Amino acid sequence: MKILVVDDEPDVASLVRMGIAYQRPEYEITESHSGPDALDKAAREPWDLVILDLTMPGVDGYTVLGALRGAGSDVPIIVLTARDAEQDRVRGLELGADDYVTKPFSPKELVARIDAVLRRYHAGARSTKASAVVRGDVRIDFEQRKVSLRGQPVALTPTEYNLLVELATSPGRIMTHHELLKKVWGDEYREEVHYLKVYVGRLRAKLERDPARPELILTARGVGYEFSAG
């Protein structure tokens, strides 16, 4: 398991590396201390996980995150930052972060988040008797784990895909926030409703004709979401 830790403060990067290594000595952990260096390392070799600080001089973490997702990378990314404002968390998730940990943090908490993100990344979608679901211009192929829109492939992160499958395999049924969070993210995320709202927004942006007026993923206000029954 190869992890890239990106933080412009070497002492912090080393603390993160040592905290992970103490609990997961089998992991190979590399430090990067700038945005350009992180992008270079990401381009030169594959990583199983990136831990990314947001507040770096020059090329900041937001730029690195956007560049990685813009290049089509689905590597799991945990944002690690001192920023704890709601808008910073949401912006990081909207750009494609898989999780968000604020400083100061405990190494135990960080490793628990790493385990949860990797579990989601490698989890298979739930079993279903149907081989595919088609709604309008959208086709979800469960056997090949592929999604297409008007015949063109749609790039989804593993978490986006798993959320879509949970909804699509229960068409016409309202799934509560807690139910979806538990199934897709895990028990420890049952209260993180903002994660769900951001990811539903990302799916709508990729799949709906008009994300502001969704026809595929419907909102049950204050309760949860429903996949259109057709």
C-alpha positions in Angstrom: 0.0 0.0 0.0 1.6 3.2 -1.2 0.6 6.5 0.5 1.7 10.0 -0.6 1.6 12.6 2.2 1.6 16.2 0.9 2.3 19.1 3.4 4.5 22.1 3.0 5.6 21.8 6.6 8.1 18.9 6.8 7.6 18.4 10.5 3.8 17.9 10.0 4.4 15.6 7.0 6.9 13.5 9.1 4.4 13.4 12.0 1.7 12.1 9.7 4.1 9.5 8.2 5.3 8.3 11.5 1.7 8.1 12.9 0.6 5.9 10.0 3.8 3.8 10.0 3.4 3.0 13.8 0.0 1.5 13.2 0.4 0.2 9.7 4.1 -0.7 9.3 3.5 -2.5 6.1 2.5 0.7 4.3 5.1 2.5 2.1 4.8 6.2 2.8 6.4 9.0 0.8 6.5 12.7 1.7 6.0 15.7 -0.6 6.4 19.3 0.5 4.9 21.3 -2.3 2.0 21.2 -4.8 4.2 21.0 -8.0 6.3 18.1 -6.4 3.1 16.3 -5.4 1.7 16.6 -9.0 5.0 15.4 -10.4 5.1 12.4 -8.0 1.4 11.6 -8.8 2.1 11.6 -12.5 5.2 9.4 -12.3 3.9 6.5 -10.3 0.6 5.1 -9.0 -0.5 5.7 -5.4 -3.1 3.9 -3.3 -3.9 7.0 -1.2 -3.0 10.7 -1.0 -3.2 12.7 2.2 -3.3 16.4 1.1 -2.9 19.6 3.0 -5.0 22.5 1.6 -3.0 25.5 2.8 0.3 25.4 0.9 2.0 28.5 -0.6 1.9 28.8 -4.4 0.1 25.7 -5.7 -2.2 25.0 -2.9 -4.1 21.8 -2.0 -7.3 22.9 -3.8 -5.3 23.2 -7.0 -3.6 19.9 -6.6 -6.9 18.2 -5.8 -8.6 19.8 -8.9 -5.7 18.9 -11.1 -5.7 15.2 -10.0 -9.5 14.8 -10.5 -9.3 16.9 -13.7 -6.8 14.4 -15.1 -9.2 11.6 -14.4 -7.4 10.2 -11.4 -9.7 8.3 -8.9 -7.0 7.8 -6.3 -8.5 8.1 -2.8 -7.7 11.5 -1.3 -8.0 12.6 2.3 -7.8 16.4 2.9 -5.8 17.2 6.0 -6.0 20.8 7.0 -6.4 23.3 9.9 -9.4 24.8 8.1 -12.6 23.7 9.8 -15.1 26.0 8.2 -18.1 24.4 6.6 -17.4 26.0 3.2 -13.8 24.6 3.2 -15.0 21.1 3.9 -17.7 21.4 1.2 -15.3 22.9 -1.3 -12.8 20.0 -0.8 -15.5 17.4 -1.2 -16.9 19.1 -4.3 -13.4 19.1 -5.9 -13.3 15.3 -5.3 -11.8 14.7 -1.8 -13.0 11.4 -0.3 -12.7 12.5 3.3 -11.7 15.5 5.5 -9.6 15.5 8.7 -8.9 18.7 10.6 -5.7 19.6 12.5 -5.0 18.9 15.3 -5.8 15.2 14.8 -4.8 12.0 16.5 -2.9 9.4 14.5 -5.5 6.8 15.5 -8.3 8.9 14.0 -6.3 9.5 10.8 -5.6 5.8 10.4 -9.3 5.0 11.0 -10.2 7.4 8.2 -7.6 5.8 6.0 -9.0 2.4 6.6 -12.6 3.6 5.9 -11.6 5.3 2.6 -9.7 2.3 1.4 -12.5 0.0 2.4 -14.9 2.1 0.3 -12.5 2.3 -2.6 -12.0 -1.5 -2.8 -15.6 -2.5 -1.9 -17.6 -4.2 -4.6 -21.0 -2.8 -5.5 -24.0 -4.6 -3.9 -25.2 -7.7 -5.6 -28.2 -7.4 -7.9 -30.2 -9.7 -10.1 -30.3 -7.2 -12.9 -27.2 -6.8 -15.1 -28.0 -3.2 -15.9 -30.4 -0.3 -15.2 -31.4 2.2 -17.9 -33.2 5.5 -17.1 -33.6 7.9 -20.0 -30.1 8.6 -21.3 -28.3 6.9 -18.4 -27.2 3.3 -18.4 -25.6 1.6 -15.3 -23.9 -1.6 -16.2 -23.5 -3.6 -12.9 -21.4 -6.4 -14.4 -18.8 -4.1 -15.9 -19.1 -1.4 -13.2 -19.6 1.2 -15.9 -21.9 4.2 -16.4 -22.8 5.9 -19.7 -24.7 8.9 -20.7 -26.2 9.0 -24.2 -23.8 6.2 -25.0 -20.7 8.0 -23.8 -18.8 6.7 -20.7 -19.1 8.8 -17.5 -16.1 8.8 -15.2 -17.2 8.2 -11.6 -15.1 7.9 -8.5 -15.6 4.6 -6.6 -17.6 6.4 -3.9 -19.8 8.1 -6.5 -20.4 4.7 -8.3 -21.2 2.9 -5.0 -23.7 5.6 -4.0 -25.3 5.5 -7.5 -25.7 1.7 -7.3 -27.2 1.8 -3.8 -29.9 4.2 -5.1 -30.4 2.5 -8.5 -30.9 -1.0 -7.0 -33.8 0.4 -4.9 -35.8 2.4 -7.5 -38.9 4.2 -6.3 -37.9 3.8 -2.6 -36.8 6.7 -0.5 -33.5 5.9 1.2 -32.7 7.9 4.3 -29.6 10.0 4.8 -28.4 7.7 7.6 -29.1 4.6 5.5 -27.1 5.8 2.6 -24.3 7.0 4.7 -24.0 3.8 6.6 -24.1 1.6 3.4 -21.7 3.7 1.3 -19.4 5.4 3.9 -19.8 3.2 7.0 -21.2 3.4 10.5 -18.8 6.1 11.6 -20.2 8.5 8.9 -23.9 8.2 9.8 -24.2 11.9 10.9 -22.1 13.4 8.1 -25.1 14.5 6.0 -23.0 17.1 4.1 -20.9 14.3 2.6 -24.1 12.9 1.1 -25.3 16.2 -0.2 -22.0 16.9 -2.0 -21.8 13.5 -3.6 -25.4 13.6 -4.8 -24.6 17.0 -6.3 -21.6 15.6 -8.1 -23.7 12.7 -9.5 -26.4 15.1 -10.7 -23.8 17.3 -12.4 -22.5 14.3 -14.3 -25.8 12.6 -15.1 -28.8 14.9 -15.1 -29.9 17.0 -18.0 -30.6 19.9 -15.6 -28.9 19.3 -12.2 -31.1 22.1 -10.8 -34.2 20.1 -11.8 -33.2 16.5 -11.3 -35.2 13.7 -12.9 -32.9 10.8 -12.0 -32.0 11.3 -8.3 -34.9 12.9 -6.5 -34.8 14.6 -3.1 -37.1 13.7 -0.2 -36.6 16.9 1.6 -35.3 16.4 5.1 -35.4 12.6 4.7 -33.1 11.3 2.0 -33.0 10.5 -1.7 -34.9 8.4 -4.2 -33.8 6.9 -7.6 -36.5 7.4 -10.2 -38.6 4.3 -10.9 -38.9 5.3 -14.5 
